Amino acid sequence: MAVENRHTGGEITAIRRADGESRTLAASLPRLVLEARRIAANVIHGLHGRRRAGAGESFWQYRRFNSGEPSQNVDWRRSARDDHLYVREQEWEAAHTVWLWPDRSPSMAFASKQARDSKLERGLIVTFALAELLVAGGERVGIPGLMNPTASRSVIDRMAQAMLHDDTARPSLPPSFAPSALAEIVVLSDFWSPMAEIKTMLAGLSSSGAHGTLIQVVDPAEESFPYSGRVEFVEPESGEVITAGRAERWANDYVTRVALHRDQIRAETNTLDWLFSTHTTDRSAAELLLFLHGGMMVSKAAARTSTVKAGRSA
């Protein structure tokens, strides 16, 4: 949503803001990167340490050797005590891939007086900080259609460079791709896209069994609709303009439609066992970062439990 209140001139139009954001991205990214690193460092300091990812170093269990497995998998010391061959299994700590999608479309450039950042700035800060946290924890992070998954410690720099050199159109929703079944997907967007497009995106990304989280990043003004008098509402991506003679009369209908739109998104994500939450840009970026990181740890623990059960049943 973008507005220009001609009575007060209080809001920066989203079209002007989007144009400024696109022209000054190279100048603003270093600041966003520094802010992301600061937030990530603070969050890491408050988290308990985690094991590095890989094949695993902690003993989990012995299991029977299966015909067809490489002979080097056999634990000969354990097998010598019995009539069977055994394999020593380590605790499951394998890195998995996390795909991050920060919406960089024109509508994300909107910011009201109450916001700490524009939606675009907040989405990029949290994306960078989350990537830093995930790589520090041994995960691989990528951006669909823009950057292949990497576990590089310079992941933020790689993401920023990929965005700076991306001259393609910036869609609100991630492109269609096939994530692995164990992949995690995080989409940060204002999700003002038509519900049909959101459903199509969810169906495609979840078809392989991947788990995901949708975060609707909104400006406080988009949440409360604090407008009155004659107001021009400008759709930043199409340029369409709608004028309200007395905008305060639209508030109840607006809030109702937003709630309905969110209920529809939540219904779709619940069906897929995905998460959906909202975040306003007058709140702390660290708050959202902790929520996302905590949700991923729960998701990874659930995947590990599933793997353990499968191993025991075998």
Order of alpha helices (4+ residues) and beta strands (2+ residues): beta-alpha-alpha-beta-alpha-beta-beta-alpha-beta-beta-alpha-beta-alpha-beta-alpha-beta-beta-alpha-beta-alpha
